[in-house]
Amino acid sequence: MIKPFGMAAALAATCMINATMTHSPASAAPYQLGSCNVTQQAPKNPCQNVRGKRATGVHPGTEHQDCTDAKANARTNLVNSLKGNVQQCSHYIQCNNACRVIQK
């Protein structure tokens, strides 16, 4: 025989377990993933070592402007990775690929 206090505690524990099992975490927010690269047509001197180099950038959202902002972030990331070749090689950066929507 369960005592009244014991029954209330058992009921409360059951409710807590059910609430935990049915609660789902919030879904991840969608982001746009954009990419840019240094083209193969960049001059050998001084861009030989960075031809084909690629970088990505993200921006929250799913709209066209969010993709544009993600590509701007990718361009910034790529320029920052070029180091000494920034001025000459940054003219050969392309960000033409379509963005992808990812969950972050």
C-alpha positions in Angstrom: 0.0 0.0 0.0 1.4 3.4 -1.0 1.1 6.2 1.6 -0.6 9.4 0.4 2.7 11.4 0.5 4.4 8.6 -1.5 1.7 8.6 -4.1 2.0 12.4 -4.6 5.7 12.2 -5.0 5.4 9.3 -7.5 2.8 11.3 -9.5 5.0 14.4 -9.5 8.0 12.4 -10.7 5.9 10.8 -13.5 4.8 14.3 -14.7 8.4 15.5 -14.7 9.6 12.5 -16.7 6.8 12.9 -19.2 7.5 16.7 -19.6 11.2 16.0 -20.2 10.5 13.3 -22.8 8.0 15.4 -24.7 10.0 18.7 -24.6 12.0 19.1 -27.8 14.9 21.6 -28.0 14.4 24.6 -30.2 15.3 24.0 -33.8 18.5 25.6 -35.1 18.2 28.9 -36.9 18.7 28.9 -40.7 21.8 30.6 -42.1 23.0 31.3 -45.6 26.5 29.8 -46.4 28.3 31.7 -49.1 31.7 31.1 -50.7 34.3 32.9 -52.7 37.6 31.9 -54.3 40.6 33.3 -56.1 40.2 32.5 -59.8 42.8 30.4 -61.7 43.2 33.4 -64.0 44.9 35.4 -61.3 48.5 36.3 -62.4 51.2 33.8 -61.4 53.2 36.7 -59.9 52.3 37.3 -57.1 49.1 35.1 -56.9 50.5 31.6 -57.8 50.3 30.4 -54.2 46.7 31.6 -53.7 45.0 30.6 -56.9 42.0 28.5 -56.1 42.1 29.5 -52.5 38.5 29.4 -51.1 36.7 30.8 -48.0 33.2 30.7 -46.7 31.0 33.1 -44.8 27.6 32.8 -43.1 24.7 35.1 -42.3 21.5 34.4 -40.5 18.3 34.1 -42.6 17.1 32.6 -45.9 16.5 35.7 -48.1 18.5 36.9 -51.1 20.1 39.8 -49.1 21.2 37.2 -46.4 23.0 35.3 -49.2 24.6 38.6 -50.4 25.8 39.3 -46.8 27.1 35.8 -46.4 29.2 36.2 -49.6 30.5 39.6 -48.3 31.6 37.8 -45.2 33.2 35.1 -47.3 35.1 37.7 -49.4 36.3 39.4 -46.2 37.5 36.1 -44.8 39.3 35.3 -48.1 41.0 38.8 -48.3 42.1 38.4 -44.7 43.7 35.1 -45.5 45.7 36.4 -48.5 48.2 38.2 -46.3 50.9 40.0 -48.5 49.1 39.4 -51.8 46.0 41.3 -50.9 46.1 44.2 -53.3 47.1 42.3 -56.4 45.1 39.1 -55.9 41.9 40.5 -54.4 40.9 41.8 -57.8 40.6 38.1 -58.9 38.1 37.0 -56.2 34.8 35.6 -57.4 31.7 34.9 -55.3 29.4 33.5 -58.1 28.3 30.2 -56.5 24.8 29.9 -55.1 24.5 30.0 -51.3 23.3 27.1 -49.3 20.9 27.2 -46.4 22.4 25.5 -43.4 21.3 25.0 -39.8 23.6 26.4 -37.2 
